[in-house]
Each structure stands twice: as C-alpha cells, then as structure tokens.
C-alpha cells in the first residue's frame, strides 16, 4: 500500500499515466493500493502551464523546473489561502470546476503581466492557451475522472489508522536534501522540506510515536537535472546509462559528476540525525574504469549551515558553488568497496545498505569491513 499524506502535492494526471504504465507491466490493482489524504494540495494544468511560462520569462536566470507545477501549486496556496484545490474538493465536481476557473483567471492575470515578448515556441503557445481556454477545466475533470472513481479522498483519521497498522512503513522524500526549500542552493530549489523532522511531523500529526530509523540515500556518482551549481560535473561521465533521465523535458540538461565530500557533509549537517547511509548505483564500475574523489574546493573545504530560513545565506552558498573548483584526490576510485570507505569517512556514518543494480534484488545489507 502506498499512502500520499499531507503535505504531498498530488498530480492526478500523472497518477493516471502511472496507472496505465503499471497496467502495461501487468499490475492491474494500482489504484486499490493507493490512499490519498483529502487535505493534499492538487496541481492542475494551470499551475503546470504557469510554472513553465515563468521559467521561460527568467531566460538565462532560470531556476530549474521539472515542469509539472508543484512549486506553482504551493506558491498559489500560500499567496491565495483557501483558493487552492485539495484532493477532497476534487470529488465535488461543481466546487472543483469553480475553483479551477478561479485558479485559471488568477494565473492568467499574473503570467500575462510578466510576458514582455511574443511566444514563438509552439510549446509555449500551448501553455499560454491553457490559461486562456475556458474549456480546459471541464475537460481536465473528465480526463482524471477514473482516478477520482478509483481513489477516494481519505480523512486524516483514516490516514493515521493506516499508518498505525503493524508492519514497516518506508517514508520516501520528494527529492534530495540539496534541493530543500530552505537548505538548498537558492533559487535552484524545490518548495518542500527534506529532513528527518519532516517525517517526524507526519507521524506526530497522525498521533504515532513509533521508533523511526533515518537513512541518507546517495548515488555512487552525483547527478543534477537542469539549472544550478554542480562543481564536480564532468561531461566525460555522460555515457553512464540513465534510462529514466534525459534532456528531453522542461528540466533541461541531465548532468553527471564525481562524488563530492563537501556536498555530502553539508547534506548530512542539514538533514538531521541519521542512522546510516544507503549507496546506490555501485554497478557504475561496470560501465567506467574509475571515479574521482573531491574532498574540498579551491575556495572552501566546508559549506556552513545558516540560520533557519535564511535565503540570503543560501544565495551566497550558490554563488560560492558557481565559482568552486574541485580538488580531487590523486588516486582514482576503481572499486565499490574503496568508494564506500571514502563515503563513510567523509560522512562519519556507516553505509548500511548498498545497491548494485536497478531492481529490488540488487539491494542488500552491507557486511561491515
């Protein structure tokens, strides 16, 4: 069973596509295994279009976006309290339609005021039409109707009851710590908090006091999709297979880089107390002969954690990273065990789990060395 609990942002169109993909793979009961908190915010075609158009307006100063409207959804809810759409409200067709038209009108006015140049790209013209076509709201509700029929909105108590059942619950963060809204490298961040506290808060809301183990998950090599600083980026690693990541999206170029102890230590300092690490993609050494280990930059050896919600400090870190020149250890890393020892020393944490492939059978507990 998968549970989407508040504050997850729900994308009904994406759920529909995922259900269809799972059906093609032979999984026919995906909807019955998904619970959604009725209080979850919903991203709509209007949020998606607005986010893409805002990124276009930024030009060379692009923040980086996956183009699905999550940031727009959260921003809209914060700046227009009560006017956003929740998953529970989607089940009231009249209310949902009324709110969708209101969201469309507001975002049309905001985006129209910022567009100072003609939209010559057909893709952008399509996004603008999303904000001008009055039929989109009704058509979208019709499109996602199978999702609403198959996955009813759940109450806060129902979510708490499910999470309280005997067994193991695995919490998965929305993305990496370095994209955290307050600890990431502003403005190239998401609008969600990635920390051990975020998990504890969900459990507290549900009235659950169970013991939680927190693990940091990282790759053998680093990746970044779209705009933002990336000191150890190395085009020589472009040949590493990434079947689910490409440049053919709103996120922009998908980049790969060498392991970076400076960023690893910073992420560890930001995320909260951890019980250990899980390192994936250790089969990288079957594709390339070696990685390089970056332990410091020419201009710093450590990134400082600023005060809570200090975006000025985070912007300064971004500027520092934009200019960072990595210092690499002269000895290349050619074996997974050697990389794991480097990681444990840098993070001062044990690697508890490892993965040498892209299936569940590739994940195993690590035997201590």
N, C-alpha and C positions, 0 to 999 in steps of 0.2 A: 504493500500500500504506500502510495505517495501522498503526502499532505502539504498543501500550499497554505501556510499560516500567515496571517498578518505579521509583518508589513510587506510580504511578497507582492510584487506588481504582476497581475495576471494579463496575459496576451491571448485572448480567446481564439483569434485567427491562427496563431502559432500552435495552440493546443490542437486545433482541428487538423492542421497539417501533420503534426506529430502522430496523431491517432491514425491517420491514413498511412503514414510511413510504417508504423508498427503493424498495421493490418497486412501490408505487403510482406512484412517479415514473418507473418504467422501469428502475431499477438492480437487476438480478437477481443480481449476484455480490458483494454487500456482504460476506458472511461470508468469502469466499475472499480478500478483500483486507484482512483484519484479523488481525493477530498479537497475542497477549496473553501477556505474561510470566507463567509459572506462579506466580511469587512475589508477584504483585499481590494486595493485600487485596480482599476482596469485601464489598460492602454487601448486607445481607439485609433482608427485610421487618421483621425485629425491630429492626434498627438504625434503620430508617426510622420505625417507629412510636415508638420510644423518643425519637428526636430531636424529633418533633412534639409528643409529650406533655411533654417537658422545656420546650420553648418555651412551651407553654400554661401550665405552672406558673409561669414567670417573669412572666407578665402584662405589666404596664407596663414592666418591665425587660427586655423581650425583646431577645435578641442579634441576631435576624435569621437566617432559615434558608431554604434552598431546599426543605427538607422531604424530601430523598432519603436522608438518613442518613450522609453522608460523614463528618461530624465524629464521630458516634457510632461509626462503624467504626474510625476512627483511635484514638479515645479507648479503645475496648474493647481494641484490640490492645496499646496501651501499658500499660493497667492489668491486663490478663489475658494476659500473654505466653504464646504457644503455643495459646491457646484461640480466637483469631480464625480466620477461614476464608480460605484462599488460593484462587486460581483453579485451581491444580493439584489441590488437595484436593477441589474440586467434582466432579472426574471420578471420584472414588471414592465411589460412592453411599452405601455404608454409613458411611464416615467422615464424609462431608458431613452425612448425616442426624443422626448422633450429635452432631456439633459444633453443628448448628443448634438442636437441642433444648437443648443446654447454654447457648448464647447466649440463647435464649428464656427459660430459667429465671433466669439471672443478671439480665437486663434487667427481667424481671417483678418480681423482688425489689427492684431499685433504684428503679424507677418507682413501684411500689406504696407504697414508704416516703415518697415525695415528694408523692403526691397527697393533698391535705388537703380537697378539695372534690368534690362529685359532678360527674360528667361529663354535662352536659345537652346538649352539642352532639353530634348523631348522628355527625358525622365523627370526633370524639374517642372516642366509644364504639367505633367501628370500629377505631381504632388500639389501644385497650386490648384488644379481642378478639384482635388479632394476637398479643398477648403471653400470652393465656390459652388459645387454641385449639391443642391438641396436633396437629391435622391440618395446620396451616399449612406446616410444614417439608416434609412429603411432597408436598403439593400444589404448593408453590413449585418443588421439584426437578423435578416433572413439567412444570411450565409452562416452565421455562428449558431443558428437555432439547434443543430444537432448537439453541439457542446452543452447548451443550456438544458436540453432534454436529458442528456446522459449524465451530467454532473450538477447536481443541485447544490445551491449555496448552503453551507453548514454554519451553525451557530458557534459562538465562542465556546459554549459548554460542550458541544459535540466534538470540536477540535481537541479540547482539553481531555475529554473522555478517551478519544483515540490515542493521544499521546501518553495517557496514563496506563494503557494496557501493558501486560507483561511482554517482555521481549526487548530487542535492541532498536533504538532509534538512531539513525545516522542523519545529522544535520549537514547540509552542504551549503557553502557560501555562494553568493551570486557571482563573485569573481575574486580576483586576488587582492591581497592586502594593499598592494601598491596602487590600486585604483580606488581605495577608500575615499569617501567624500571629504573627510577631514584630515586624513593622514597621507593621502596620495599626492601626486605632484601636480598641483593646481595650475591650469584649469583642465588638465588631461585626466579627468577622474569620472567616476560614476556618482550617482546620488544615493548611495547606500553605505551603511557602516559594516565593515568586516572586522569583527573582533570576537573574542571569547565572551565579552559582555553581551553582545547581540544575541547569542544563543541562550545565555542565562536569562535574558529579559523575556524571551519567548516562553521559557519554562515557568518563570515567575508569574507571567500573565495567566498561564494555564494552571497555576497552583501546584506545580510539580517541584519537588525538592530532591529528585534523584541525583546520584553522583554522575558527573559528566567528565569524560576524557576528551581533551582537546589536542588535535594533531594538526601540524602545519604540513601542507602538501606542496611540493615543488618538483619541477622537472630537472632532468639532468642538464639541460641547456635552457636558456631563457627565450621567451618569445614576447612580441608586442604587436598588436594589431592596430594600425593607424598611427595618428599623430601622438607625439610625446617623446621625452628623452629616453635614450637607450644606449648607455655608454659602451657596452660590450658587443653591440651589433656588429655582425661580420657577414658580409654577403657571401663569403665562401661556404657558409652553412646553409645556403638556400636549397641545396639538394636534399636536405633532410625531409623525409616524407611527412606530409601533413594532410591526410585525406579530407579532413573536415575544416581546414583553414585555407583560404585563398585570398587574393587581392580583388576578386570579382564581387565586391559588395561595398556598402557605404563605409565600412570600417577602413578601407584603404589598404596600403601595403602590409603584408604579413611578414614580420622580420624575426630573425633568429639571432641569438648571441650566446657568448660563452658564460659559464657560471660566474656569479658576481657576489663575493662575500660582503661587500659594502651594502648592497641592497638586501641581502639575506639577513644581516644583522639588524638593519633598520626595520624590516618587516617583523622580525622576532620581537623587537623592542616595542613595536606599535600594537601588535595583535593581542597581547595579554599572555598569561601563563599557559605554557604548552607542556603536554606530557611526552611529546616526541614528534618525530617527523615521518612522513611518507615520501619517498622519492620515486618518481615515475620516469618513463622513457629511458630506462637504463640499457635498452637494446640499441641505443644510439651508436654504441661502439661496433655494432654490426654493419653500420652504414658509413661511418667515418673512422679514421685511424686515431684521432685524438681531439680533445678539447683543451682549452687553456683556462687556467685559474686566475681570476682577478681578485686580488686581496685589498687593493687600495687604488685611489686615483692620484694623479699628479697633484691635484689641488685639495685633496682631503683623504682621510682614511676612515671617516665615520660620519654618518648623517645624524644630526641631532633631532630628537623628538621635541616638537614645540608645545606650547600651551594648547589646551583644548580649543578646537575650532578657530585656530589662528591661521587663516588663509594667506596672510601676508608672509608668514614664515614658510608656508608650503610653496608659495610662489618663488621665494628665494632659493629653496631647495631645487626647484625646477630649473632656475637659471644656472645654478651650480652644476647640475647634471648635464645641461645642454653643453657646457664647456668641459665636462670631465674627460680626461684622457686616462684610460685604464692602465694600471701597472700589472703585468702578468708575471706569474712565476715562470722562471726559465724552463722548468721541467714540464713537458706536456702530460696530460692525463690520458692514458690509453686503456685503463681498466675500470670497471664499475666499482670494485672494492676500493680502489685508490680515491675515486671521486667521493664515495661515501665517507671516507675518513676525513677528507678536506671539509666536507659539509658539517660533519659532527664537531670538528674543531672550531669552525667559524661560528656555528650557531650555539655551541655549548649545550647541545641537545642530542639525544640518541636517535638514530634512524631505526624506527620500529618495524616499518613495512617498506617493501620495495616492489616495483613493477617492471617487468622486462618485456611487456607487450601490450596489446590493446584489447584484451579480454579479461574477464574476471579470473580466469585460471592463471593469468600472468602475475597476479598479485600474491605475495606470500610474506609471512613474517620473516624478519631478518634474524639470523643467528648472530649473536654478539661475537665480535672479534677481540 
